[in-house]
Amino acid sequence: MVSAGRLPRILLDMSTTIGFLGAGHMGRAVLEGGIRGGMLEPEHVLVAEQDDARRAAASELGCRVASDAESLADASTIVLCVRPQDFAPAAETIRHNKPRLLVSVMAGIESDTIARACGSGSRVVRAMPNAPAGIGQGMTAVAGGAGAGDNDIAWAMTLFHGVGQVCQVPESAMWAVTAVSGSGPAWFYLLSEAILEEASALGLDTETAESLLAGTMTGAAAMLAESGATPAALREAVTTPGGTTEAGLAAMRSAGLVEAARAGVRAAYQRGEELAR
């Protein structure tokens, strides 16, 4: 993990323009997190966004805004937050061969492809944040890509620290990251749906069941993050031989929960590889 206490020098250079290409859900989350954490100065941020409402929202944060990607052509750092299918036409308008840093949150587009599309001077860092970044509780994996140096990676890690926790991985691991943390919230939501359905069948009212489940999930996640114990050790600690938890776990295993979870992660990983071809 990275601490936000020591910021790379580029973050403190107020003469530097930081460009954001796109300000949708994730782009806005990263932008707000960077401003909230003091890592971005709004007056030195230029947001290129075609949608009027999103552009107005960025302007309300104090950022400069534009409707066209071409306005970012001379920015020394650009955070790429457009949909992957929208990248190619945007890249044409910002392409040049001057040195600059590109930080991409676009799933499935490798750093070499980004660098070729945007110009030979580009240094590329890839990032995979997940949905909880929208409330500042995200998990982001950062990977140094084509031409990126240590300072570039540190810059990106510090930026994404504004929306939650950060870890560094090799670029080759990004599809595994997508399957575990990018898609991961959906795995927990599906399990939560099933638990809430059964809670209702057992007589708990919806509000109480949701409160119990959310609190339990939050506490369990905190223990996993902070205790230093493995998931297996934590599970064993709450499983009394012959008790209710043991009975429930046995039923879940018998129903194929473990195999289903592994199959889901594997399927997401394989689909990601297919989309990247």
C-alpha positions as CSV (number, residue, x, y, z in Angstrom):
1,M,0.0,0.0,0.0
2,V,1.1,3.6,-0.5
3,S,0.9,6.5,1.9
4,A,-0.4,9.8,0.8
5,G,2.0,11.6,3.2
6,R,4.8,12.0,0.7
7,L,3.6,13.2,-2.7
8,P,5.7,12.9,-5.8
9,R,7.1,16.3,-7.0
10,I,4.8,16.5,-10.0
11,L,1.8,16.7,-7.7
12,L,3.2,19.8,-6.1
13,D,4.1,21.6,-9.3
14,M,1.3,24.0,-9.7
15,S,2.4,25.0,-13.2
16,T,1.5,21.5,-14.4
17,T,-1.8,20.9,-16.2
18,I,-3.4,17.6,-15.3
19,G,-5.9,16.5,-17.9
20,F,-8.9,14.3,-17.5
21,L,-10.3,12.7,-20.6
22,G,-13.8,11.8,-19.5
23,A,-15.6,12.6,-16.3
24,G,-18.1,9.8,-16.0
25,H,-18.7,7.8,-12.8
26,M,-15.1,6.7,-12.3
27,G,-13.5,9.8,-13.7
28,R,-15.4,12.0,-11.4
29,A,-14.7,9.8,-8.4
30,V,-11.0,10.0,-9.1
31,L,-11.1,13.7,-9.7
32,E,-13.1,14.4,-6.5
33,G,-10.8,12.1,-4.5
34,G,-7.7,13.8,-5.8
35,I,-9.1,17.3,-4.9
36,R,-10.5,16.1,-1.6
37,G,-7.1,14.7,-0.6
38,G,-5.2,17.8,-1.7
39,M,-3.4,15.9,-4.5
40,L,-5.0,17.9,-7.3
41,E,-5.5,21.7,-7.4
42,P,-8.8,22.3,-9.4
43,E,-7.5,25.3,-11.2
44,H,-4.7,23.2,-12.7
45,V,-7.0,20.5,-13.9
46,L,-8.6,20.5,-17.3
47,V,-11.5,18.1,-17.9
48,A,-12.5,17.2,-21.5
49,E,-16.0,15.8,-21.5
50,Q,-18.7,15.8,-24.1
51,D,-21.7,15.4,-21.8
52,D,-23.0,18.8,-20.7
53,A,-24.0,17.7,-17.2
54,R,-20.7,16.0,-16.4
55,R,-18.8,19.0,-17.7
56,A,-20.9,21.3,-15.5
57,A,-20.2,19.1,-12.5
58,A,-16.5,19.3,-13.1
59,S,-16.7,23.1,-13.4
60,E,-18.5,23.2,-10.0
61,L,-15.4,21.6,-8.5
62,G,-13.4,24.5,-9.8
63,C,-11.8,22.7,-12.7
64,R,-11.4,24.1,-16.2
65,V,-13.6,22.3,-18.7
66,A,-13.8,21.7,-22.5
67,S,-16.0,19.6,-24.7
68,D,-13.3,18.3,-27.0
69,A,-10.4,16.0,-26.3
70,E,-8.1,18.1,-28.5
71,S,-7.9,20.6,-25.7
72,L,-5.8,18.1,-23.8
73,A,-3.2,17.7,-26.5
74,D,-0.5,19.7,-24.6
75,A,-1.2,18.5,-21.1
76,S,1.8,16.9,-19.5
77,T,-0.3,14.3,-17.7
78,I,-3.6,12.9,-18.8
79,V,-5.9,10.6,-16.9
80,L,-7.8,8.5,-19.4
81,C,-11.3,7.7,-18.1
82,V,-13.3,7.1,-21.3
83,R,-14.9,3.9,-22.3
84,P,-12.5,1.5,-24.1
85,Q,-14.6,1.7,-27.3
86,D,-14.3,5.5,-27.3
87,F,-10.5,5.6,-26.9
88,A,-9.4,5.2,-30.5
89,P,-11.0,8.4,-31.9
90,A,-10.0,10.4,-28.8
91,A,-6.4,9.2,-29.1
92,E,-6.2,10.7,-32.6
93,T,-7.0,14.1,-31.3
94,I,-4.5,14.1,-28.4
95,R,-1.7,12.3,-30.3
96,H,1.8,13.9,-30.2
97,N,5.3,12.7,-29.6
98,K,6.2,15.0,-26.7
99,P,7.0,13.4,-23.3
100,R,4.0,13.0,-21.1
101,L,2.3,10.6,-18.6
102,L,-0.9,8.8,-19.4
103,V,-2.8,7.1,-16.6
104,S,-5.5,4.7,-17.9
105,V,-8.5,3.3,-16.1
106,M,-9.7,1.7,-19.3
107,A,-10.1,-2.1,-19.0
108,G,-8.7,-4.3,-21.7
109,I,-6.4,-1.8,-23.5
110,E,-2.7,-2.7,-22.9
111,S,-0.1,0.0,-22.3
112,D,1.7,-0.6,-25.6
113,T,-1.5,0.0,-27.5
114,I,-2.1,3.2,-25.6
115,A,1.4,4.4,-26.2
116,R,1.2,3.7,-29.9
117,A,-2.1,5.4,-30.3
118,C,-1.1,8.6,-28.4
119,G,2.5,9.1,-29.5
120,S,6.0,7.9,-29.0
121,G,6.7,10.3,-26.1
122,S,3.9,8.7,-23.9
123,R,4.7,6.9,-20.7
124,V,1.7,4.8,-19.6
125,V,0.5,3.6,-16.2
126,R,-2.6,1.4,-16.0
127,A,-5.0,1.4,-13.1
128,M,-7.9,-0.8,-12.2
129,P,-10.2,0.8,-9.5
130,N,-13.5,-0.7,-8.6
131,A,-17.0,0.6,-7.9
132,P,-16.5,1.5,-4.2
133,A,-14.1,4.2,-5.4
134,G,-17.3,6.2,-5.8
135,I,-17.6,6.5,-2.0
136,G,-13.9,6.7,-1.3
137,Q,-13.7,3.0,-0.4
138,G,-12.2,1.6,-3.6
139,M,-9.5,-0.9,-4.2
140,T,-7.1,0.1,-7.0
141,A,-4.4,-1.9,-8.6
142,V,-1.7,0.1,-10.4
143,A,0.7,-1.3,-13.0
144,G,3.6,0.5,-14.7
145,G,3.4,0.0,-18.5
146,A,5.1,1.3,-21.6
147,G,7.9,3.7,-20.7
148,A,6.7,4.3,-17.2
149,G,9.2,5.0,-14.4
150,D,9.1,4.8,-10.7
151,N,8.0,8.4,-10.3
152,D,5.1,7.9,-12.8
153,I,3.9,4.8,-10.8
154,A,4.2,6.7,-7.5
155,W,2.2,9.6,-9.0
156,A,-0.6,7.3,-10.1
157,M,-0.7,5.4,-6.8
158,T,-0.9,8.6,-4.8
159,L,-3.7,9.9,-7.0
160,F,-5.8,6.7,-6.5
161,H,-5.1,6.7,-2.8
162,G,-7.7,9.5,-2.8
163,V,-10.4,7.0,-3.6
164,G,-9.3,4.2,-1.3
165,Q,-6.6,1.6,-1.0
166,V,-3.9,1.0,-3.6
167,C,-1.5,-1.8,-4.5
168,Q,1.0,-2.3,-7.3
169,V,1.0,-5.2,-9.7
170,P,2.8,-6.1,-12.9
171,E,0.7,-5.3,-16.0
172,S,0.5,-9.0,-16.8
173,A,-1.6,-9.5,-13.7
174,M,-4.3,-6.9,-14.6
175,W,-6.9,-9.5,-15.8
176,A,-6.5,-11.4,-12.6
177,V,-7.0,-8.1,-10.8
178,T,-10.2,-7.5,-12.8
179,A,-11.6,-10.9,-11.9
180,V,-10.8,-10.5,-8.2
181,S,-11.3,-6.8,-7.3
182,G,-12.7,-5.1,-10.5
183,S,-15.6,-7.6,-10.8
184,G,-15.3,-8.5,-7.1
185,P,-18.0,-6.3,-5.7
186,A,-20.5,-8.2,-7.9
187,W,-19.5,-11.5,-6.3
188,F,-20.3,-10.1,-2.8
189,Y,-23.6,-8.5,-4.0
190,L,-24.8,-11.8,-5.5
191,L,-24.0,-13.6,-2.2
192,S,-25.8,-10.9,-0.3
193,E,-28.9,-11.2,-2.5
194,A,-29.1,-14.9,-1.7
195,I,-28.6,-14.4,2.1
196,L,-31.2,-11.7,2.1
197,E,-33.7,-13.8,0.3
198,E,-33.3,-16.6,2.8
199,A,-33.4,-14.1,5.7
200,S,-36.8,-13.0,4.5
201,A,-38.0,-16.6,4.2
202,L,-36.9,-17.1,7.8
203,G,-39.0,-14.2,9.0
204,L,-36.6,-11.2,9.2
205,D,-37.9,-7.9,7.9
206,T,-36.0,-6.4,5.0
207,E,-34.6,-3.4,6.8
208,T,-33.3,-5.5,9.7
209,A,-31.8,-8.2,7.4
210,E,-30.0,-5.6,5.3
211,S,-28.6,-3.8,8.4
212,L,-27.4,-7.1,9.9
213,L,-25.8,-8.2,6.6
214,A,-24.1,-4.9,5.8
215,G,-22.7,-4.7,9.3
216,T,-21.5,-8.3,9.2
217,M,-19.8,-7.9,5.8
218,T,-18.2,-4.6,6.8
219,G,-16.8,-6.1,10.0
220,A,-15.6,-9.3,8.4
221,A,-13.8,-7.3,5.7
222,A,-12.2,-5.1,8.3
223,M,-10.9,-8.2,10.2
224,L,-9.5,-9.7,7.0
225,A,-7.8,-6.4,6.2
226,E,-6.4,-5.6,9.6
227,S,-5.9,-8.8,11.6
228,G,-3.2,-10.3,9.4
229,A,-4.9,-13.7,9.6
230,T,-5.8,-15.8,6.6
231,P,-9.4,-16.2,5.5
232,A,-9.1,-19.9,6.5
233,A,-7.9,-18.9,10.0
234,L,-10.7,-16.4,10.5
235,R,-13.3,-18.9,9.3
236,E,-12.0,-21.5,11.7
237,A,-12.1,-19.0,14.6
238,V,-15.9,-18.6,14.3
239,T,-16.7,-22.2,13.5
240,T,-17.5,-24.2,16.7
241,P,-17.4,-28.0,16.1
242,G,-21.0,-29.3,15.9
243,G,-22.4,-25.7,15.9
244,T,-24.6,-23.7,13.6
245,T,-21.7,-22.2,11.6
246,E,-20.2,-25.6,10.9
247,A,-23.6,-26.9,9.7
248,G,-24.1,-23.9,7.4
249,L,-20.6,-24.2,5.9
250,A,-21.1,-27.9,5.3
251,A,-24.3,-27.1,3.4
252,M,-22.7,-24.4,1.3
253,R,-19.9,-26.7,0.4
254,S,-22.3,-29.5,-0.5
255,A,-24.3,-27.1,-2.7
256,G,-21.1,-26.2,-4.6
257,L,-20.4,-22.6,-3.3
258,V,-16.6,-23.0,-3.3
259,E,-16.5,-24.4,-6.9
260,A,-19.0,-21.8,-8.1
261,A,-16.9,-18.9,-6.7
262,R,-13.8,-20.2,-8.3
263,A,-15.6,-20.8,-11.6
264,G,-16.9,-17.2,-11.5
265,V,-13.5,-15.7,-11.0
266,R,-12.0,-17.9,-13.7
267,A,-14.8,-17.0,-16.2
268,A,-14.3,-13.3,-15.6
269,Y,-10.5,-13.7,-16.1
270,Q,-11.0,-15.6,-19.4
271,R,-13.6,-13.2,-20.7
272,G,-11.2,-10.4,-20.1
273,E,-8.5,-12.1,-22.1
274,E,-11.0,-12.6,-24.9
275,L,-12.0,-9.0,-25.0
276,A,-8.3,-7.9,-25.2
277,R,-7.6,-9.9,-28.3
